[in-house]
Structure formats: structure tokens, C-alpha cells
């Protein structure tokens, strides 16, 4: 016979209740502070590149161009490419937003945030990345960047969120992953060939900006309101 389930102590249940309240507070603050940020573009990328790295310089340029074009910029709020994205937006005309996460290493908030939110839980933070973005620009990164990219692709593929531009920057960095997706995932029928069409590759600022504007110019032909245009 299976052993009977043990009842959790009042202390344990109290800790769980407090944890739920903490999670709820992260969602509530995020929804309240970002609900008026329209439109926005999220930039993903590694915290490990120094500011002088070409990846960071490109991220800063992309963010500045999009900010001047009217898009708020959302990043993870930390160093590396995240800091470059916030710095570019901070110098532009639209808000620079950082969704900071508490980590034992790597993450420290950068100084270029008009709106700074702090999270303890990755999943609450990822909801905020997705909920208020009109496009995703993914620069080189590690496990965290791959996690965020996979999350966005899954949500679009399964129609949990509307399709919007997902742009991978620097073909040389991403080509190996794209080849593996094509030769392994598509070949083994774990994704459909058309799922690759969810991704656009760009190597320069002009292509990133043009991709986003071309997409929304087409949508504008059928949109009657800003809500319709940006899937709000």
C-alpha cells in the first residue's frame, strides 16, 4: 500500500500563501506600470558582452532608431546587450523600460531606465516581456536568451499570442541553430516547415526597423483602431 500523504504544517502553508502574494504583486505592478506603454519592442540578448562589443553597439543603435520612431524599448534591465538597448532608448524619444531580475550573479540594474521593474520570478517577468511587445528583436545570447526566444515562438506557434515580428540579429551567430531546426526539427516533424517563417534574420539596423514598419504598415490597412493595430 502507498504511504498516506502527510499534511503540511501551518508554517509551510503560510510560506506558500506568502509566495503566491509575492507573485501576484509582481503581476499587478507590471500591469499597472506598463499598461500605457504602446507600442513597444522587446530586445533580448546576453548580459556578458562588454559595452564596446559590436553586438552591444548594434543593440544601442537599433534601440535608438526604434525609440525615435515611437517605440518604447523593453529589455531585461541588466548589463551587456540589455544595457545597450536601454541606453539607446534612453537617448531616444520613447520610454526605456527595464524588467530586472534578482540573480546571484550577472544581473545588476543598468542606469538607463525610465521605468524599472524588479522581479524575483522569471515567469512573471516573461509575461511582461510578451504582453506589451509589438515586436521581438533577439540579439546573441545564452540560455536565457534562448529560453525567451523559445517562449515567444511557442506562444505564436500555438496562437496564444498574435503573430508579430520575431527578428534574429546577426545571421552568423544564429545560422547554426536555424540549420539544426531545419535539418532536425522539421525533418523529424516536431515542427512544421512553415514555422520557420515566424523568424526573420537581420544583420543591420535598417533591416530590423524596416521589418517592423513593413509588418505594421500592412496591418494598418485593415486596422480601425490602435488596439486593432497592436493587438492590445
CORPE-V710357 format. One record per backbone hydrogen bond with DSSP energy under -1.0 kcal/mol. NH is the residue of the N-H (numbers start at 0). CO is the residue of the C=O. If there is no record, write none. Layout:
nh;co
NH;CO
NH;CO
This chain:
nh;co
12;8
13;9
14;10
15;11
16;12
17;13
18;14
19;15
20;16
21;17
22;18
23;19
24;20
25;21
26;22
27;23
28;24
29;25
30;26
31;27
32;28
33;29
34;30
36;33
37;35
40;71
41;134
42;73
43;136
45;139
52;49
56;52
57;53
58;54
59;55
60;56
61;57
62;58
63;59
64;60
65;61
66;62
67;63
68;64
69;66
70;65
71;38
72;94
73;40
74;96
80;45
81;78
83;79
84;80
85;81
86;82
87;83
88;84
89;85
90;86
91;88
96;72
97;114
98;74
99;116
101;118
106;104
109;76
113;95
114;95
116;97
118;99
124;120
125;121
126;122
127;123
128;124
129;125
130;126
131;127
132;129
133;39
135;164
136;41
137;166
138;43
145;141
146;142
147;143
148;144
149;145
150;146
151;147
152;148
153;149
154;150
155;151
156;152
157;153
158;155
159;154
160;154
166;135
167;199
168;137
169;201
173;169
174;170
177;173
178;174
179;175
180;176
181;177
182;178
183;179
184;179
185;180
187;183
188;185
189;184
194;191
195;192
196;193
197;194
198;195
199;165
201;167
207;203
208;204
209;205
210;206
211;207
212;208
213;209
214;210
215;211
216;212
217;213
218;214
219;215
221;218
222;218
228;224
229;225
231;226
